[in-house]
Amino acid sequence: MSIINIIFEHSFTSNKKLYLAIIILNIIFLVSYYMSLSKLGAGQRGQTLYGDVIIRVQNDKRNLISNNTITPLENNKIFVIAAYYDGRESSRVRVLTIIHDEDVKELYCWFYCMNDPGYFSVNATIEIHYQWFGFPYGPADVVCPEPLNCSSQHISIHWSNITNPSHVPVFEIKNRNPQAFSANFTVCISTMFGNQDNILQFIQAIEMYRLLGAQKVVIYKNGCSKAMGRVLDYYVSEGFLEIVPWPIDQFLKTSVAWRQSMNPESQIGYYGQLSALNDCMYRNIYKSRYVIFNDVDEIILPRHNTTWDEMMEVLEKTYPDKAAYLVENHIYPNNITVPNFQTAFPKNVPGTNILQLIYYEPDIPNGFNDRKMIVNPREVIHVSVHSVLKAYKKSVFVPNDIVRLHHGRSPKQPDLPRTSLIRDTTIWKYSSSLITNVNKVLRQLNYH
């Protein structure tokens, strides 16, 4: 029996004035309570009740806020990466996730309103990215419409709209207050994994990005060699490189192949690179004018311009109002080298010298060359590795006489005679500055 009921029984028998006062207080309490609910519009009030006590989740949620880049929910069918405010169509929050393709059908978004205790739940829309390449886990956006008059900096995702929130992870809603661009070009390199130690080619690529006009490079790091770790630390200390921890293999069986049929036991392809790429885009959507997606052995090389800024002036005039510019891949096999620049760098540096890779393979008859991309992230919704999946504007294939992707790797057509390869010395126009800048870094890393 509640305290109010006890007082009520006593007042009924001994004090009619007190009885009337209690009735008035109850009416005031009920009116104020339901008025507070009406402020938030349509949705489900999710305050947790124990007896007569309201648990104020807003005050306690700071202990549950996740700072991890991959956060599993309790059933391990949903992995939350990050939550980003997306006001391009309406006021809503886009939560980037990795989900199971069959087991997740309905989800709710819990908003923690700053002007009210507790949480407020709304039904989410699940946007599946349509390129998973056969794997059972892949990227999906959980899109949450914001409740009316709810000022929220944090959100949770759950398959129930009413439950005990005391053990549900909470995520900061990012991109609430976009600032002026801090970069014209940001290069997103997904999923560095294994014991990668191609030191020379990595440093050359980073310094080429800098010469071409990048202000930042982002790498989703799962693993690398100790020597490569020193290189990454150097560029982080310079402020040019951002490392995003990417421990995907702690949660799912990962594949180094891009298609599930090539590795049937795996649950997600290529160390979750699709999710990493989309997160990198939203992470930089209001920080960078353009976002470039390529691997660390790839460089988008303008044919006639010197910098990406100059190249984009040409592209935007030639192909106005586009969301993405797709650049054709050309493989420069690393087993075919020239003697030029052979002594330009210390001999004890492991890796490939890209200045010696000036021959690329011809197109395979009736084949299709992959593309890498330069995108305006504010016009793009979903990306894949070689294309834009969903956007507000169209993409364009950029001709090879304007720009080409220099991809220094093992040959795709190993039986081709050298006479069948095509000579291209475009990269040599950067040789003087590149040699100077790379050797400066190598000296800092004690390579002599």
Disulfide bonds with the S-S distance in Angstrom:
Cys109-Cys144 2.03
Cys113-Cys150 2.05
Cys188-Cys280 2.00
